[in-house]
Amino acid sequence: MTLQLTDFLIVCPLVFLSGFVDAIGGGGGLISLPAYLLAGLPPHLAIGTNKFSSSCGTLISTVRYCKNKCVDWGLAIPGVIASFLGAQIGARLSMAVDESILRMLLLIVLPLVALYVLFRKDLEPKDPNSVPRRRQIVIVSLLTLVIGMYDGFYGPGTGTFLLLVYTGLCRMPLMKSAGNMKLANLASNISSLVVFLLGGQVLIPLGAAAAVFSIAGHWVGAGLAMKNGSRFVRIVILCVLVLLFIKVLTGQ
C-alpha cells in the first residue's frame, strides 16, 4: 500500500488522543482504529497496524505505572498470563463464531456497566484490599482470561472492563488497578500483535510514526491519571462506555 502525507496527518493526532484516553481508563482503540480506517487501510491491516502502535504506547504507560509503584505484582503475574492466553483463544474463536452474537451480548452488558459507574461516585474502593488474597487471585485469573478472550475476539474497551473488575470485584486501590490493567492489556496486545505480524498485516512505516504519538499520549495520560485520581478516571470510563455502545449499536 502506497502511503501519502495525508495518511500520517489523519492517523497520528488521533492516535495521540487515543493513547491519552487509553492510559487513563482504557478504550483508546475506539479512537485509533477508526483513524486507520479513515486513512483508507483495509480492516485487517488497520487492526494489525493499530495493535503495533497501541502496544508501543501501552508499554510506555505501563512502565510509568510500574516506576511509580502502581502495580500489585502478586495479582499482576496471573493477570498477565491469563490475558495472554485469553487473547490467543479469542483470536481463534473469532474465526469460528459470528461476531453478531457478541454484539447482542454487549448491547445488554454495556448499559448495565455504565449505570454501575454512574451511580458509583468514587471508583476508589472505600475498603481497599478487603477481599481475601486467594479470592483476588481467582477473580483476576478467571475474569482477566475472559476479558483477554474478548480482546482477541473484538477488542474495544478491554482496559475499561479490566479496571472495573479490579476496583469493583477485587477491591484493589484505583492506581494499583490501573497499573495492573495496563500490564494485562499489554499482554493481550502483544499476543494479538504476534498473530498480525506473522500474517503480514502490519504497515510498519505508518505504525512506527503513529507509535511515537501513541507513546506521547500514554505518557501524558498516565501522569494525569496518577495526579487527578478517581474523578477524572470515572469521567473517561463513562465516555468510553458510551462510545463503545454507539459503536456496537451502529455496527461500525
C-alpha positions, 0 to 999 in steps of 0.5 A: 500500500502506497502511503501519502502525507495525508495518511500520517496527518489523519492517523497520528493526532488521533492516535495521540488522543487515543493513547491519552484516553487509553492510559487513563481508563482504557478504550483508546482503540475506539479512537485509533482504529477508526483513524486507520480506517479513515486513512483508507487501510483495509480492516485487517491491516488497520487492526494489525497496524493499530495493535503495533502502535497501541502496544508501543504506547501501552508499554510506555504507560505501563512502565510509568505505572510500574516506576511509580509503584502502581502495580500489585505484582502478586495479582499482576503475574496471573493477570498477565498470563491469563490475558495472554492466553485469553487473547490467543483463544479469542483470536481463534474463536473469532474465526469460528463464531459470528461476531453478531452474537457478541454484539447482542451480548454487549448491547445488554452488558454495556448499559448495565456497566455504565449505570454501575459507574454512574451511580458509583461516585468514587471508583476508589474502593472505600475498603481497599484490599478487603477481599481475601488474597486467594479470592483476588487471585481467582477473580483476576485469573478467571475474569482477566482470561475472559476479558483477554478472550474478548480482546482477541475476539473484538477488542474495544474497551478491554482496559475499561472492563479490566479496571472495573473488575479490579476496583469493583470485584477485587477491591484493589486501590484505583492506581494499583488497578490501573497499573495492573490493567495496563500490564494485562492489556499489554499482554493481550496486545502483544499476543494479538500483535504476534498473530498480525505480524506473522500474517503480514498485516502490519504497515510498519512505516505508518505504525512506527510514526503513529507509535511515537504519538501513541507513546506521547499520549500514554505518557501524558495520560498516565501522569494525569491519571496518577495526579487527578485520581478517581474523578477524572478516571470515572469521567473517561470510563463513562465516555468510553462506555458510551462510545463503545455502545454507539459503536456496537449499536451502529455496527461500525 
